[in-house]
Amino acid sequence: MMFRDQTAHRRKHLRMGLSALCVVSISLFYGCSASTKEIRPEADAQLLPVEDEVKFGYYVDAVVCSEFPVLKDERLTAQVSAIGNSLVDKSLRPDLDFNFRILNTETVNAFAAPGGFVYITIGLLDKLESKDELAAILGHEIGHVCARHSIKAWYTAQKISKPLTVIDIAAIIAGLPPIASAGGDIIADVGQTVAQLASVIVYQGYSRTYEYQADELGLQEMYHAGYDPEATISVFEKLIRLREEEGNGEGIVLLSSHPPMEDRIEHTRSFLAGLQDPHSGSTDD
């Protein structure tokens, strides 16, 4: 794999699950409908100001990094970040500072937290064979951040589970201290709130609509940044082969938390056909 030191020792497989976290089932995300043409990050700021979104992201990042050790490889991280930032420059939120982290687990997964935190596991990174394939993974996760999918999903869950208004929910986040000055007790106090969101973004995934939106945004980013969007299809095909090799696909979180890869391949091909036409808009679900 071109991104990883060939002499690196085999890394220890981490346990699956955020065992210390409260895992919630949020099937209520399914059924919404929107296209990438309707995504306007500046309008979505009414859900949560950017500074509070970033603050929330730091809390989620603290939870993620407490469960999955971050790979201490500055060179590899710099390579991943360079590709990621080249996509961010062509995204809907080019002014947002993104943080790209490689998690030292053989689990095959990638996900994003609010405020520009993007994670890819060493297990997935080892499967990729080109910069274009890595751009396909990162572009999808950047798309989730640009569309603020995690914030929207968390808002929906909170409003359904409790009689909270948008103002009430925003106050929860605004009231959190900066993560740099927050001790373990404070993190524990807000642990359930953060854990609910972490559970969704790491293991449960989003609705079919949100996943397709992220695919489309990632394809647009790749196209405008000079990467080959067709690599997205090769990544999906690679994951299908992994599923077949492993039987039930255990350990491949991307297979269990996303729409079927076959459907995403079909959707991607349809979207790419229109992407080449400057007069064509985004495809709807």
C-alpha atoms as an extended CHARMM CRD file, in Angstrom:
* protein
*
       285  EXT
         1         1  MET       CA              0.0000000000        0.0000000000        0.0000000000  PROA      1               0.0000000000
         2         2  MET       CA              1.6190000000        3.2230000000       -1.1190000000  PROA      2               0.0000000000
         3         3  PHE       CA              0.5760000000        5.2710000000        1.9250000000  PROA      3               0.0000000000
         4         4  ARG       CA              1.9450000000        2.9810000000        4.5900000000  PROA      4               0.0000000000
         5         5  ASP       CA              5.4910000000        2.0950000000        5.6270000000  PROA      5               0.0000000000
         6         6  GLN       CA              6.1010000000       -1.3860000000        4.2730000000  PROA      6               0.0000000000
         7         7  THR       CA              8.2310000000       -2.2940000000        7.3000000000  PROA      7               0.0000000000
         8         8  ALA       CA              5.5530000000       -1.3700000000        9.8240000000  PROA      8               0.0000000000
         9         9  HSD       CA              4.7090000000       -4.2250000000       12.1860000000  PROA      9               0.0000000000
        10        10  ARG       CA              1.3040000000       -5.8440000000       12.1960000000  PROA      10              0.0000000000
        11        11  ARG       CA             -0.9550000000       -3.7880000000       14.4130000000  PROA      11              0.0000000000
        12        12  LYS       CA             -3.1480000000       -5.1380000000       17.1280000000  PROA      12              0.0000000000
        13        13  HSD       CA             -6.8250000000       -5.5770000000       16.3290000000  PROA      13              0.0000000000
        14        14  LEU       CA             -8.9130000000       -3.4450000000       18.6530000000  PROA      14              0.0000000000
        15        15  ARG       CA            -12.1900000000       -4.5710000000       20.0580000000  PROA      15              0.0000000000
        16        16  MET       CA            -15.3040000000       -3.5090000000       18.2150000000  PROA      16              0.0000000000
        17        17  GLY       CA            -17.6630000000       -1.1360000000       19.9540000000  PROA      17              0.0000000000
        18        18  LEU       CA            -17.5260000000        1.9070000000       22.1190000000  PROA      18              0.0000000000
        19        19  SER       CA            -18.0300000000       -0.2430000000       25.1950000000  PROA      19              0.0000000000
        20        20  ALA       CA            -18.0030000000        2.6800000000       27.5920000000  PROA      20              0.0000000000
        21        21  LEU       CA            -20.5160000000        4.6280000000       25.5850000000  PROA      21              0.0000000000
        22        22  CYS       CA            -24.2790000000        4.7190000000       25.5130000000  PROA      22              0.0000000000
        23        23  VAL       CA            -25.2810000000        3.2060000000       22.1810000000  PROA      23              0.0000000000
        24        24  VAL       CA            -28.6480000000        4.3000000000       20.8800000000  PROA      24              0.0000000000
        25        25  SER       CA            -30.6820000000        3.0720000000       17.9450000000  PROA      25              0.0000000000
        26        26  ILE       CA            -31.7000000000        5.9520000000       15.7390000000  PROA      26              0.0000000000
        27        27  SER       CA            -33.7080000000        4.4700000000       12.8870000000  PROA      27              0.0000000000
        28        28  LEU       CA            -35.7280000000        7.6780000000       12.6760000000  PROA      28              0.0000000000
        29        29  PHE       CA            -33.1790000000        9.1760000000       10.2690000000  PROA      29              0.0000000000
        30        30  TYR       CA            -34.5520000000        7.1290000000        7.4030000000  PROA      30              0.0000000000
        31        31  GLY       CA            -37.0850000000        8.5550000000        5.0050000000  PROA      31              0.0000000000
        32        32  CYS       CA            -35.8700000000       12.1450000000        4.6150000000  PROA      32              0.0000000000
        33        33  SER       CA            -35.2620000000       13.3770000000        1.0990000000  PROA      33              0.0000000000
        34        34  ALA       CA            -32.9290000000       16.0190000000       -0.2520000000  PROA      34              0.0000000000
        35        35  SER       CA            -30.4220000000       16.5090000000       -3.0390000000  PROA      35              0.0000000000
        36        36  THR       CA            -26.9800000000       18.0580000000       -2.9570000000  PROA      36              0.0000000000
        37        37  LYS       CA            -28.4440000000       21.1330000000       -4.6530000000  PROA      37              0.0000000000
        38        38  GLU       CA            -30.3730000000       21.8300000000       -1.4640000000  PROA      38              0.0000000000
        39        39  ILE       CA            -27.3360000000       21.7580000000        0.8350000000  PROA      39              0.0000000000
        40        40  ARG       CA            -26.4130000000       25.2430000000        2.0180000000  PROA      40              0.0000000000
        41        41  PRO       CA            -23.9960000000       25.1610000000        4.9710000000  PROA      41              0.0000000000
        42        42  GLU       CA            -24.4820000000       28.8520000000        5.6970000000  PROA      42              0.0000000000
        43        43  ALA       CA            -28.2330000000       28.3440000000        6.0650000000  PROA      43              0.0000000000
        44        44  ASP       CA            -27.6780000000       25.2870000000        8.2870000000  PROA      44              0.0000000000
        45        45  ALA       CA            -25.7480000000       27.4760000000       10.7160000000  PROA      45              0.0000000000
        46        46  GLN       CA            -29.0960000000       28.2220000000       12.3390000000  PROA      46              0.0000000000
        47        47  LEU       CA            -28.9380000000       24.6870000000       13.7660000000  PROA      47              0.0000000000
        48        48  LEU       CA            -25.6650000000       25.3850000000       15.4970000000  PROA      48              0.0000000000
        49        49  PRO       CA            -23.1180000000       28.2070000000       15.0530000000  PROA      49              0.0000000000
        50        50  VAL       CA            -19.8640000000       27.0420000000       13.4840000000  PROA      50              0.0000000000
        51        51  GLU       CA            -17.8520000000       27.7670000000       16.6340000000  PROA      51              0.0000000000
        52        52  ASP       CA            -20.1850000000       25.5450000000       18.6630000000  PROA      52              0.0000000000
        53        53  GLU       CA            -20.1260000000       22.8490000000       15.9860000000  PROA      53              0.0000000000
        54        54  VAL       CA            -16.3250000000       22.8090000000       16.2190000000  PROA      54              0.0000000000
        55        55  LYS       CA            -16.5020000000       22.7220000000       20.0330000000  PROA      55              0.0000000000
        56        56  PHE       CA            -18.8520000000       19.7450000000       19.8540000000  PROA      56              0.0000000000
        57        57  GLY       CA            -16.4500000000       18.1290000000       17.3890000000  PROA      57              0.0000000000
        58        58  TYR       CA            -13.5900000000       18.3690000000       19.8780000000  PROA      58              0.0000000000
        59        59  TYR       CA            -15.6720000000       16.5260000000       22.4650000000  PROA      59              0.0000000000
        60        60  VAL       CA            -16.5480000000       13.7710000000       19.9970000000  PROA      60              0.0000000000
        61        61  ASP       CA            -12.8740000000       13.6300000000       18.9800000000  PROA      61              0.0000000000
        62        62  ALA       CA            -11.8910000000       13.1540000000       22.6210000000  PROA      62              0.0000000000
        63        63  VAL       CA            -14.2810000000       10.2060000000       22.8870000000  PROA      63              0.0000000000
        64        64  VAL       CA            -13.1050000000        8.6310000000       19.6380000000  PROA      64              0.0000000000
        65        65  CYS       CA             -9.4210000000        9.0110000000       20.5040000000  PROA      65              0.0000000000
        66        66  SER       CA             -9.9960000000        7.5110000000       23.9490000000  PROA      66              0.0000000000
        67        67  GLU       CA            -11.3110000000        4.3300000000       22.3200000000  PROA      67              0.0000000000
        68        68  PHE       CA             -9.1300000000        4.1290000000       19.2160000000  PROA      68              0.0000000000
        69        69  PRO       CA             -5.4410000000        5.0410000000       19.4730000000  PROA      69              0.0000000000
        70        70  VAL       CA             -4.3210000000        7.5110000000       16.8290000000  PROA      70              0.0000000000
        71        71  LEU       CA             -1.4920000000        6.2440000000       14.6550000000  PROA      71              0.0000000000
        72        72  LYS       CA              1.7530000000        8.0660000000       15.4820000000  PROA      72              0.0000000000
        73        73  ASP       CA              3.0950000000        8.3360000000       11.9490000000  PROA      73              0.0000000000
        74        74  GLU       CA              3.6210000000       11.9800000000       11.0040000000  PROA      74              0.0000000000
        75        75  ARG       CA              4.6450000000       11.2430000000        7.4170000000  PROA      75              0.0000000000
        76        76  LEU       CA              1.6200000000        9.0740000000        6.6540000000  PROA      76              0.0000000000
        77        77  THR       CA             -0.7340000000       11.4710000000        8.4200000000  PROA      77              0.0000000000
        78        78  ALA       CA              0.7130000000       14.3700000000        6.4180000000  PROA      78              0.0000000000
        79        79  GLN       CA              0.0800000000       12.4700000000        3.1680000000  PROA      79              0.0000000000
        80        80  VAL       CA             -3.5150000000       11.7390000000        4.1230000000  PROA      80              0.0000000000
        81        81  SER       CA             -4.0610000000       15.3230000000        5.2800000000  PROA      81              0.0000000000
        82        82  ALA       CA             -2.6260000000       16.7420000000        2.0460000000  PROA      82              0.0000000000
        83        83  ILE       CA             -5.1080000000       14.7740000000       -0.0420000000  PROA      83              0.0000000000
        84        84  GLY       CA             -7.9200000000       15.6010000000        2.3550000000  PROA      84              0.0000000000
        85        85  ASN       CA             -7.2030000000       19.3220000000        2.3410000000  PROA      85              0.0000000000
        86        86  SER       CA             -7.0040000000       19.4050000000       -1.4500000000  PROA      86              0.0000000000
        87        87  LEU       CA            -10.5840000000       18.0920000000       -1.4360000000  PROA      87              0.0000000000
        88        88  VAL       CA            -11.6560000000       20.5450000000        1.2650000000  PROA      88              0.0000000000
        89        89  ASP       CA            -10.4740000000       23.3930000000       -0.9850000000  PROA      89              0.0000000000
        90        90  LYS       CA            -13.0780000000       22.2970000000       -3.5460000000  PROA      90              0.0000000000
        91        91  SER       CA            -15.8090000000       21.5620000000       -1.0270000000  PROA      91              0.0000000000
        92        92  LEU       CA            -18.8110000000       23.5510000000        0.1770000000  PROA      92              0.0000000000
        93        93  ARG       CA            -16.8780000000       24.5710000000        3.3090000000  PROA      93              0.0000000000
        94        94  PRO       CA            -13.3510000000       25.5100000000        2.1870000000  PROA      94              0.0000000000
        95        95  ASP       CA            -12.8840000000       27.8820000000        5.1320000000  PROA      95              0.0000000000
        96        96  LEU       CA            -13.4320000000       25.2200000000        7.7980000000  PROA      96              0.0000000000
        97        97  ASP       CA            -10.2540000000       23.8170000000        9.3490000000  PROA      97              0.0000000000
        98        98  PHE       CA            -10.2680000000       20.0300000000        8.9740000000  PROA      98              0.0000000000
        99        99  ASN       CA             -8.3470000000       17.5210000000       11.0920000000  PROA      99              0.0000000000
       100       100  PHE       CA             -7.5060000000       14.1520000000        9.5410000000  PROA      100             0.0000000000
       101       101  ARG       CA             -6.6540000000       11.2760000000       11.8680000000  PROA      101             0.0000000000
       102       102  ILE       CA             -5.5420000000        7.6990000000       11.1880000000  PROA      102             0.0000000000
       103       103  LEU       CA             -6.8760000000        5.2720000000       13.7870000000  PROA      103             0.0000000000
       104       104  ASN       CA             -4.6540000000        2.3500000000       14.6890000000  PROA      104             0.0000000000
       105       105  THR       CA             -7.1970000000       -0.4500000000       14.3050000000  PROA      105             0.0000000000
       106       106  GLU       CA             -7.5540000000       -3.1690000000       11.6770000000  PROA      106             0.0000000000
       107       107  THR       CA            -11.3020000000       -2.5430000000       11.5240000000  PROA      107             0.0000000000
       108       108  VAL       CA            -12.2240000000       -1.3430000000        8.0220000000  PROA      108             0.0000000000
       109       109  ASN       CA            -13.9440000000        1.9790000000        8.5760000000  PROA      109             0.0000000000
       110       110  ALA       CA            -13.9400000000        5.7370000000        7.9940000000  PROA      110             0.0000000000
       111       111  PHE       CA            -16.1880000000        8.3900000000        9.5270000000  PROA      111             0.0000000000
       112       112  ALA       CA            -16.3970000000       12.0790000000       10.3540000000  PROA      112             0.0000000000
       113       113  ALA       CA            -17.3090000000       14.1350000000       13.4050000000  PROA      113             0.0000000000
       114       114  PRO       CA            -18.7840000000       17.6540000000       13.5230000000  PROA      114             0.0000000000
       115       115  GLY       CA            -16.5200000000       20.6030000000       12.9100000000  PROA      115             0.0000000000
       116       116  GLY       CA            -14.1620000000       18.9830000000       10.4230000000  PROA      116             0.0000000000
       117       117  PHE       CA            -12.8030000000       15.8430000000       12.0960000000  PROA      117             0.0000000000
       118       118  VAL       CA            -12.2470000000       12.9970000000        9.6240000000  PROA      118             0.0000000000
       119       119  TYR       CA            -11.0480000000        9.5310000000       10.5940000000  PROA      119             0.0000000000
       120       120  ILE       CA             -9.7830000000        6.5880000000        8.5630000000  PROA      120             0.0000000000
       121       121  THR       CA             -8.5910000000        3.3190000000       10.0700000000  PROA      121             0.0000000000
       122       122  ILE       CA             -5.3000000000        1.6740000000        9.2130000000  PROA      122             0.0000000000
       123       123  GLY       CA             -7.3690000000       -1.3760000000        8.3190000000  PROA      123             0.0000000000
       124       124  LEU       CA             -9.0740000000        0.5270000000        5.5180000000  PROA      124             0.0000000000
       125       125  LEU       CA             -5.9640000000        2.4420000000        4.5040000000  PROA      125             0.0000000000
       126       126  ASP       CA             -4.1500000000       -0.8490000000        3.9190000000  PROA      126             0.0000000000
       127       127  LYS       CA             -6.8100000000       -1.8630000000        1.3870000000  PROA      127             0.0000000000
       128       128  LEU       CA             -6.4290000000        1.2270000000       -0.8020000000  PROA      128             0.0000000000
       129       129  GLU       CA             -4.0900000000        1.2260000000       -3.7870000000  PROA      129             0.0000000000
       130       130  SER       CA             -3.9940000000        4.8020000000       -5.0650000000  PROA      130             0.0000000000
       131       131  LYS       CA             -4.3910000000        8.4280000000       -4.1050000000  PROA      131             0.0000000000
       132       132  ASP       CA             -7.6500000000        8.4460000000       -6.0520000000  PROA      132             0.0000000000
       133       133  GLU       CA             -9.0840000000        5.6640000000       -3.9030000000  PROA      133             0.0000000000
       134       134  LEU       CA             -8.0440000000        7.4820000000       -0.7380000000  PROA      134             0.0000000000
       135       135  ALA       CA             -9.6120000000       10.6690000000       -2.1300000000  PROA      135             0.0000000000
       136       136  ALA       CA            -12.8600000000        8.7340000000       -2.6640000000  PROA      136             0.0000000000
       137       137  ILE       CA            -12.9910000000        7.7600000000        1.0110000000  PROA      137             0.0000000000
       138       138  LEU       CA            -11.9930000000       11.1680000000        2.3490000000  PROA      138             0.0000000000
       139       139  GLY       CA            -14.2630000000       13.0410000000       -0.0610000000  PROA      139             0.0000000000
       140       140  HSD       CA            -17.2850000000       11.1110000000        1.1840000000  PROA      140             0.0000000000
       141       141  GLU       CA            -16.4980000000       11.9330000000        4.8170000000  PROA      141             0.0000000000
       142       142  ILE       CA            -15.8020000000       15.5920000000        3.9910000000  PROA      142             0.0000000000
       143       143  GLY       CA            -19.2050000000       15.5900000000        2.3180000000  PROA      143             0.0000000000
       144       144  HSD       CA            -20.8420000000       14.5200000000        5.5820000000  PROA      144             0.0000000000
       145       145  VAL       CA            -19.1630000000       17.4130000000        7.3790000000  PROA      145             0.0000000000
       146       146  CYS       CA            -20.1050000000       19.9360000000        4.6790000000  PROA      146             0.0000000000
       147       147  ALA       CA            -23.7430000000       18.8490000000        4.8040000000  PROA      147             0.0000000000
       148       148  ARG       CA            -23.6210000000       18.8170000000        8.6290000000  PROA      148             0.0000000000
       149       149  HSD       CA            -25.2110000000       15.3890000000        8.6380000000  PROA      149             0.0000000000
       150       150  SER       CA            -24.0380000000       14.4480000000       12.1350000000  PROA      150             0.0000000000
       151       151  ILE       CA            -25.4530000000       17.6390000000       13.6370000000  PROA      151             0.0000000000
       152       152  LYS       CA            -28.7700000000       17.1980000000       11.8200000000  PROA      152             0.0000000000
       153       153  ALA       CA            -28.9860000000       13.5660000000       12.8910000000  PROA      153             0.0000000000
       154       154  TRP       CA            -28.2010000000       14.4090000000       16.5090000000  PROA      154             0.0000000000
       155       155  TYR       CA            -30.7570000000       17.2260000000       16.5150000000  PROA      155             0.0000000000
       156       156  THR       CA            -33.4190000000       14.8700000000       15.2130000000  PROA      156             0.0000000000
       157       157  ALA       CA            -32.6310000000       12.2610000000       17.8640000000  PROA      157             0.0000000000
       158       158  GLN       CA            -32.6280000000       14.8000000000       20.6720000000  PROA      158             0.0000000000
       159       159  LYS       CA            -35.9100000000       16.3810000000       19.6280000000  PROA      159             0.0000000000
       160       160  ILE       CA            -37.5940000000       12.9940000000       19.3530000000  PROA      160             0.0000000000
       161       161  SER       CA            -36.2960000000       11.6380000000       22.6700000000  PROA      161             0.0000000000
       162       162  LYS       CA            -36.9150000000       14.8230000000       24.6580000000  PROA      162             0.0000000000
       163       163  PRO       CA            -39.2600000000       17.8020000000       24.2950000000  PROA      163             0.0000000000
       164       164  LEU       CA            -36.3290000000       20.0920000000       23.4540000000  PROA      164             0.0000000000
       165       165  THR       CA            -36.4340000000       23.0830000000       21.1760000000  PROA      165             0.0000000000
       166       166  VAL       CA            -33.6470000000       24.0580000000       18.8050000000  PROA      166             0.0000000000
       167       167  ILE       CA            -32.6770000000       26.7880000000       21.2690000000  PROA      167             0.0000000000
       168       168  ASP       CA            -32.5380000000       24.2640000000       24.1140000000  PROA      168             0.0000000000
       169       169  ILE       CA            -30.2340000000       21.9680000000       22.1470000000  PROA      169             0.0000000000
       170       170  ALA       CA            -27.9630000000       24.8020000000       21.0550000000  PROA      170             0.0000000000
       171       171  ALA       CA            -27.6610000000       25.8530000000       24.6960000000  PROA      171             0.0000000000
       172       172  ILE       CA            -26.3770000000       22.3910000000       25.6170000000  PROA      172             0.0000000000
       173       173  ILE       CA            -23.4600000000       22.7650000000       23.2290000000  PROA      173             0.0000000000
       174       174  ALA       CA            -22.8450000000       26.4460000000       23.9330000000  PROA      174             0.0000000000
       175       175  GLY       CA            -22.6130000000       25.6330000000       27.6410000000  PROA      175             0.0000000000
       176       176  LEU       CA            -19.7530000000       23.1750000000       27.1970000000  PROA      176             0.0000000000
       177       177  PRO       CA            -16.3110000000       24.4900000000       28.1560000000  PROA      177             0.0000000000
       178       178  PRO       CA            -13.4720000000       24.2920000000       25.6120000000  PROA      178             0.0000000000
       179       179  ILE       CA            -12.1680000000       20.7250000000       25.5240000000  PROA      179             0.0000000000
       180       180  ALA       CA             -8.6530000000       21.9360000000       26.4080000000  PROA      180             0.0000000000
       181       181  SER       CA             -9.8970000000       23.1360000000       29.7830000000  PROA      181             0.0000000000
       182       182  ALA       CA            -12.3790000000       20.3370000000       30.3940000000  PROA      182             0.0000000000
       183       183  GLY       CA            -11.4270000000       17.6960000000       32.9090000000  PROA      183             0.0000000000
       184       184  GLY       CA            -12.5460000000       14.0840000000       33.0320000000  PROA      184             0.0000000000
       185       185  ASP       CA            -15.5050000000       14.8770000000       35.2510000000  PROA      185             0.0000000000
       186       186  ILE       CA            -16.8880000000       17.4130000000       32.7980000000  PROA      186             0.0000000000
       187       187  ILE       CA            -16.4080000000       15.0580000000       29.8730000000  PROA      187             0.0000000000
       188       188  ALA       CA            -18.2210000000       12.3810000000       31.8650000000  PROA      188             0.0000000000
       189       189  ASP       CA            -21.0930000000       14.7540000000       32.5720000000  PROA      189             0.0000000000
       190       190  VAL       CA            -21.7080000000       15.2900000000       28.8660000000  PROA      190             0.0000000000
       191       191  GLY       CA            -20.6660000000       11.7550000000       27.9690000000  PROA      191             0.0000000000
       192       192  GLN       CA            -24.1270000000       10.4950000000       27.1230000000  PROA      192             0.0000000000
       193       193  THR       CA            -24.7910000000       13.4150000000       24.7730000000  PROA      193             0.0000000000
       194       194  VAL       CA            -21.4740000000       12.9500000000       22.9890000000  PROA      194             0.0000000000
       195       195  ALA       CA            -21.7350000000        9.1560000000       23.0710000000  PROA      195             0.0000000000
       196       196  GLN       CA            -25.0490000000        9.2070000000       21.2460000000  PROA      196             0.0000000000
       197       197  LEU       CA            -23.5210000000       11.1230000000       18.3780000000  PROA      197             0.0000000000
       198       198  ALA       CA            -20.2940000000        9.1020000000       18.4120000000  PROA      198             0.0000000000
       199       199  SER       CA            -22.3310000000        5.9030000000       18.2080000000  PROA      199             0.0000000000
       200       200  VAL       CA            -24.1380000000        7.1270000000       15.1140000000  PROA      200             0.0000000000
       201       201  ILE       CA            -21.1170000000        8.3680000000       13.1980000000  PROA      201             0.0000000000
       202       202  VAL       CA            -18.8520000000        5.4070000000       14.0260000000  PROA      202             0.0000000000
       203       203  TYR       CA            -21.1930000000        2.4290000000       13.7730000000  PROA      203             0.0000000000
       204       204  GLN       CA            -24.7430000000        3.1910000000       12.7300000000  PROA      204             0.0000000000
       205       205  GLY       CA            -24.2360000000        5.4700000000        9.7750000000  PROA      205             0.0000000000
       206       206  TYR       CA            -26.8450000000        7.7860000000        8.3390000000  PROA      206             0.0000000000
       207       207  SER       CA            -29.9210000000        7.5090000000        6.1990000000  PROA      207             0.0000000000
       208       208  ARG       CA            -29.7170000000        6.3340000000        2.6160000000  PROA      208             0.0000000000
       209       209  THR       CA            -30.3300000000        9.9230000000        1.5130000000  PROA      209             0.0000000000
       210       210  TYR       CA            -27.5150000000       11.3290000000        3.6260000000  PROA      210             0.0000000000
       211       211  GLU       CA            -25.0880000000        8.6560000000        2.4090000000  PROA      211             0.0000000000
       212       212  TYR       CA            -25.9240000000        9.3840000000       -1.2200000000  PROA      212             0.0000000000
       213       213  GLN       CA            -25.5270000000       13.1010000000       -0.5880000000  PROA      213             0.0000000000
       214       214  ALA       CA            -22.0700000000       12.4870000000        0.8530000000  PROA      214             0.0000000000
       215       215  ASP       CA            -21.1970000000       10.3010000000       -2.1360000000  PROA      215             0.0000000000
       216       216  GLU       CA            -22.2410000000       13.0600000000       -4.5420000000  PROA      216             0.0000000000
       217       217  LEU       CA            -20.3940000000       15.7890000000       -2.6650000000  PROA      217             0.0000000000
       218       218  GLY       CA            -17.2840000000       13.6220000000       -2.5610000000  PROA      218             0.0000000000
       219       219  LEU       CA            -17.4830000000       12.9430000000       -6.2890000000  PROA      219             0.0000000000
       220       220  GLN       CA            -17.7780000000       16.6650000000       -6.9840000000  PROA      220             0.0000000000
       221       221  GLU       CA            -14.7880000000       17.3990000000       -4.7520000000  PROA      221             0.0000000000
       222       222  MET       CA            -12.7040000000       14.7300000000       -6.4900000000  PROA      222             0.0000000000
       223       223  TYR       CA            -13.6430000000       15.9430000000       -9.9490000000  PROA      223             0.0000000000
       224       224  HSD       CA            -12.7520000000       19.5690000000       -9.2360000000  PROA      224             0.0000000000
       225       225  ALA       CA             -9.5780000000       18.6780000000       -7.2980000000  PROA      225             0.0000000000
       226       226  GLY       CA             -8.2120000000       16.6240000000      -10.1840000000  PROA      226             0.0000000000
       227       227  TYR       CA             -8.7490000000       13.1070000000       -8.8350000000  PROA      227             0.0000000000
       228       228  ASP       CA            -10.4380000000       10.3430000000      -10.8010000000  PROA      228             0.0000000000
       229       229  PRO       CA            -14.0180000000        9.9930000000       -9.4980000000  PROA      229             0.0000000000
       230       230  GLU       CA            -14.1980000000        6.5160000000      -11.0580000000  PROA      230             0.0000000000
       231       231  ALA       CA            -11.9520000000        5.3890000000       -8.1920000000  PROA      231             0.0000000000
       232       232  THR       CA            -15.0530000000        5.5620000000       -5.9940000000  PROA      232             0.0000000000
       233       233  ILE       CA            -16.4800000000        2.6130000000       -7.9130000000  PROA      233             0.0000000000
       234       234  SER       CA            -13.2280000000        0.6630000000       -7.5270000000  PROA      234             0.0000000000
       235       235  VAL       CA            -13.3850000000        1.2190000000       -3.7570000000  PROA      235             0.0000000000
       236       236  PHE       CA            -16.9680000000       -0.0590000000       -3.6260000000  PROA      236             0.0000000000
       237       237  GLU       CA            -16.0090000000       -3.1050000000       -5.6930000000  PROA      237             0.0000000000
       238       238  LYS       CA            -13.0660000000       -3.7330000000       -3.3810000000  PROA      238             0.0000000000
       239       239  LEU       CA            -15.3850000000       -3.6800000000       -0.3570000000  PROA      239             0.0000000000
       240       240  ILE       CA            -17.7410000000       -6.1000000000       -2.0800000000  PROA      240             0.0000000000
       241       241  ARG       CA            -14.8340000000       -8.5130000000       -2.6240000000  PROA      241             0.0000000000
       242       242  LEU       CA            -13.8410000000       -8.1680000000        1.0320000000  PROA      242             0.0000000000
       243       243  ARG       CA            -17.3970000000       -9.0140000000        2.0410000000  PROA      243             0.0000000000
       244       244  GLU       CA            -17.3360000000      -12.1230000000       -0.1180000000  PROA      244             0.0000000000
       245       245  GLU       CA            -13.9470000000      -13.1810000000        1.2300000000  PROA      245             0.0000000000
       246       246  GLU       CA            -15.0030000000      -12.7250000000        4.8600000000  PROA      246             0.0000000000
       247       247  GLY       CA            -18.4560000000      -14.2100000000        4.4400000000  PROA      247             0.0000000000
       248       248  ASN       CA            -20.6320000000      -11.9690000000        6.6110000000  PROA      248             0.0000000000
       249       249  GLY       CA            -18.2510000000       -9.0240000000        6.3270000000  PROA      249             0.0000000000
       250       250  GLU       CA            -17.5230000000       -8.9500000000       10.0620000000  PROA      250             0.0000000000
       251       251  GLY       CA            -15.0230000000       -6.2170000000       10.8220000000  PROA      251             0.0000000000
       252       252  ILE       CA            -16.0080000000       -4.1540000000        7.7910000000  PROA      252             0.0000000000
       253       253  VAL       CA            -18.1070000000       -1.4590000000        9.4360000000  PROA      253             0.0000000000
       254       254  LEU       CA            -18.5470000000        0.3950000000        6.1490000000  PROA      254             0.0000000000
       255       255  LEU       CA            -20.6320000000       -2.5220000000        4.8750000000  PROA      255             0.0000000000
       256       256  SER       CA            -23.0210000000       -2.5730000000        7.8190000000  PROA      256             0.0000000000
       257       257  SER       CA            -23.4860000000        1.1860000000        8.2560000000  PROA      257             0.0000000000
       258       258  HSD       CA            -24.0150000000        2.2230000000        4.6280000000  PROA      258             0.0000000000
       259       259  PRO       CA            -26.4700000000        1.3820000000        1.8290000000  PROA      259             0.0000000000
       260       260  PRO       CA            -25.6070000000       -1.7720000000       -0.1930000000  PROA      260             0.0000000000
       261       261  MET       CA            -22.4400000000       -1.2210000000       -2.2180000000  PROA      261             0.0000000000
       262       262  GLU       CA            -24.1580000000       -2.4770000000       -5.3610000000  PROA      262             0.0000000000
       263       263  ASP       CA            -26.7550000000        0.2950000000       -5.0380000000  PROA      263             0.0000000000
       264       264  ARG       CA            -24.0510000000        2.8930000000       -4.4200000000  PROA      264             0.0000000000
       265       265  ILE       CA            -22.1730000000        1.7720000000       -7.5310000000  PROA      265             0.0000000000
       266       266  GLU       CA            -25.3070000000        2.2430000000       -9.6210000000  PROA      266             0.0000000000
       267       267  HSD       CA            -25.9960000000        5.6270000000       -8.0500000000  PROA      267             0.0000000000
       268       268  THR       CA            -22.3830000000        6.7290000000       -8.5600000000  PROA      268             0.0000000000
       269       269  ARG       CA            -22.3800000000        5.7650000000      -12.2250000000  PROA      269             0.0000000000
       270       270  SER       CA            -25.5870000000        7.6910000000      -12.7750000000  PROA      270             0.0000000000
       271       271  PHE       CA            -24.2370000000       10.7550000000      -10.9960000000  PROA      271             0.0000000000
       272       272  LEU       CA            -20.9030000000       10.6560000000      -12.8270000000  PROA      272             0.0000000000
       273       273  ALA       CA            -22.7050000000       10.6240000000      -16.1710000000  PROA      273             0.0000000000
       274       274  GLY       CA            -24.2520000000       13.9630000000      -15.2570000000  PROA      274             0.0000000000
       275       275  LEU       CA            -21.1040000000       15.3210000000      -13.6010000000  PROA      275             0.0000000000
       276       276  GLN       CA            -19.3360000000       15.4460000000      -16.9480000000  PROA      276             0.0000000000
       277       277  ASP       CA            -22.1160000000       17.6470000000      -18.3250000000  PROA      277             0.0000000000
       278       278  PRO       CA            -21.7270000000       21.2580000000      -17.0970000000  PROA      278             0.0000000000
       279       279  HSD       CA            -25.4500000000       21.8430000000      -17.6760000000  PROA      279             0.0000000000
       280       280  SER       CA            -26.4780000000       18.9060000000      -15.5180000000  PROA      280             0.0000000000
       281       281  GLY       CA            -27.4180000000       19.2620000000      -11.8700000000  PROA      281             0.0000000000
       282       282  SER       CA            -27.2080000000       16.7950000000       -9.0420000000  PROA      282             0.0000000000
       283       283  THR       CA            -29.2430000000       13.6300000000       -9.2200000000  PROA      283             0.0000000000
       284       284  ASP       CA            -31.9480000000       13.1310000000       -6.6180000000  PROA      284             0.0000000000
       285       285  ASP       CA            -32.4000000000        9.9500000000       -4.6620000000  PROA      285             0.0000000000
